[in-house]
Amino acid sequence: MVRKRICPKCKSMDITNDWSVANIAREFANPAFRCNKCGFTGTFFPETEE
């Protein structure tokens, strides 16, 4: 089974790593993610098995 992240705002599974300048410095401690559907950015995106 494959584990996928889910956007906590819109429930989309179209999630990518957030490589914006503001998040690069903290990437090693708390990786940030971005929803490509609604634009929500954060460090907590729940995972589910697909």
MONORTA-V286706 format. One record per residue. PHI is phi in whole degrees, 0 to 359 (none if undefined). NEAR is the number of other C-alpha atoms within 12 Angstrom. D_LAST is the distance of its C-alpha to the last C-alpha in Angstrom with 2 decimals. Layout:
PHI/NEAR/D_LAST + PHI/NEAR/D_LAST
//
This chain:
none/6/6.10 + 256/8/5.40 + 268/12/6.08 + 238/18/6.64 + 273/27/9.82 + 237/30/10.92 + 292/28/14.59 + 290/25/16.58 + 270/20/19.04 + 245/19/17.47 + 69/21/13.74 + 285/23/12.96 + 254/25/10.21 + 270/21/13.11 + 244/30/14.15 + 227/25/16.64 + 293/24/19.03 + 266/24/22.21 + 260/18/25.08 + 295/17/27.82 + 304/10/31.10 + 295/13/30.82 + 260/20/27.64 + 297/16/28.64 + 296/14/31.06 + 263/17/28.64 + 305/18/25.68 + 286/11/26.47 + 272/10/26.64 + 224/16/23.97 + 299/22/21.70 + 256/27/21.37 + 233/30/18.68 + 225/30/19.30 + 276/27/17.58 + 282/20/18.69 + 273/18/18.82 + 251/17/21.04 + 87/20/22.31 + 298/25/21.52 + 235/27/22.06 + 184/28/21.68 + 262/25/20.80 + 249/20/18.43 + 232/29/15.00 + 303/19/12.77 + 250/17/9.47 + 222/16/6.37 + 266/11/3.76 + 257/10/0.00
//
